[in-house]
Amino acid sequence: MMRVIISEVSRNSDLSEAAKSLVQRIVGFLERYLRIQSEKGAIRDDIDFALVAQFFAGSLMGFVVRRFLVGDLSLAHYSHEEIALVLTRTMLDGINPH
């Protein structure tokens, strides 16, 4: 299914724009969320919120591509919960206040 979607997005400009818009909305949401958490003191305020949001989204998207598009079997045994937990903990440990 992922291969079909990627193939169609690469050939169809309307789908490509829709995918780009979706990614931008996700990154924008993450950036706003990080700013709010920083204002609450839950995370550091000396980070580039936009870059951290891009990094988070890119890490997750890279994992999805490797697992489902490329078929990297070394990732197949991880559950969705494990992936979300490790990605979130890795990110949050790096941006937690000291």
Secondary structure, DSSP 8 states (H G I E B T S, - for coil): -HHHHHHHHHH-HHHHHHHHHHHHHHHHHHHHHHHHHHHTTSS-SSS-HHHHHHHHHHHHHHHHIIIIIS--GGGTT--HHHHHHHHHHHHHHHHS--
